[in-house]
């Protein structure tokens, strides 16, 4: 990673797009260089590492068949709703749908956050069941009768 940033030519090469695409995306404000923007004819843009990540995500979405207009919507949503590092984001592409995994929620980005689904972490369910089983085993070993009601272990002595 370069602390000095990446020229437009180098950024395009690293991401796997043409300089013309990069220029168009910058001029239309899809991804603008965060270090140095163009300031007239002959000036040079300078892209940060984060910019490279965003550019690569744009390219990946386009390669997956997502329309450029929809890619713009995805980035508009992510910029306003994802506070963490973009590298920590998980994007699921299914057909023409783009879903963002944010913690334990799945958000349909192209529907402006509608259609939110919850993600069930199976590891947490396993941990809960294991804890219940341990409590029951300890109670039975102590000579008590244990019954589980609504996820809580009740012990009858």
N, C-alpha and C positions, 0 to 999 in steps of 0.2 A: 504494500500500500504506500502510496506517495503522499507525503504531507503537503507537497506543493500543488497537488491536484493533477488533473489530466486534461490535456488539450482536447478539442472537439474531435480531431482526427484520431487520437489515441483512444478516446472514450468509445467512438463508433467501432473501432477495430476490436477493442476488448469485449464489447457487448455483442458484436456480430451483426451490426446494422450498417447501412450506408451513411456517409456523411450527410447526404441529402435528407434522409429520414431524420437524423439527429437535428439538423437545422430546422426542418419543418416542425418537429415536436417542440423545439425551443421557441420558435416564432409564434406558434399557436398556444404556447403556455401549458403544454402537457407536462413536460419536464424541463424546467429552466435550470441552468447551471447555478449552483448555490455559491460558488467561490467568486467567479467573475462572469458577468453577463456581457453580451455584445453591446458595445456602445457606439455603434456606427460602422461604416464601411472599413474593413481592414482590422477591426478590433478582434481579439481572440476570446472565446469563451473558455472558462476553466471549470471543470466538473470535479466534485468531491467523490469519495468512495461511496457514500450514501446515494449520490446521484447515479453512479454506475449500477448499484443494486436496483434502484427504481427503473432505470432504463432496461435492465435485463428482465425485470418483471413485466414491463410493457411488451417487450419482444416475445416473452413466453406466452403471455395472454393472446397476442396476435397470432403466434404460431399455433395456438390451441383453437383458433377459429373465432375468437371473440372480436367483434367489430371495434374499430378504433373509437367510435362514439361511445360504446359501452366501456372501453378501457378508460376513457376520460371520466366516466361516471364512477368507475371503481376507484380511481385515484382521488377524485373529489371526496368520496366517502371516506377513504382511508386517511386522508389528510385531516379531516375534521373529527374522526372517531377513533383512530388508532394513535394512542399517546406513546406507546412503546416503540422501540426500534423496529423498522420495517423488516429487518431480518428475523425478528421474532414472530412475525405474522405468518399464519397458515391460510393459504387460499386454496379452495377446492373448486375445480372447473368441471362442470358436468353439462355437456352440450353447450347451450348458449347461456347457462347460468353460472354466476360467479358467487361463491359463498365464502365468507370470511369466518374463520374459527377464532373467536375472541373469548379466551378463557373456557367456560363450559357452555358457550352459546355458539350456534351457527347462524350467521346473518346473511340473508340474500342481499348482496350489495346492490345489484341492479334494480331491486325493488325498494331501494332507499331504506334498508333495514327492516322491511316487512318480512313476514314469514320466518320469524326467529324460531329456531328449534333448540331444544336443550340437548346437551351431550351427557350421556350417562357414563361416568367413569367406573368401569367394571372393577377396577382395583379397589376403589372405595367400598363398593358393595361386598367384595370378597373380605376386606378388612372388617367390615361390620359383622358379617356372618361368623368369621373366625373369632371375633371378640365375644359374640353371643355364645358360641360353642364353648369357649374357655370358661365363661361365667357359669354355664350350666354344669360343666364338668367339675368345677370347683365346688359348686353348691351340692352336687350329688355326693362328691367325695366327703363333704362335711356332714352328710346324713340328712340333707334337706331336699325337698322336692322343688324343682324349678320348672316354671312354665313361661313361655314367651308370649306376651300380648302386646301387639302394636310396637314391635321392635324393642321392647323393654323386657328385661328378665325380672320375673317376680319369683321370689323365693318363699316357700312355705316351710316353716320349721316344725 
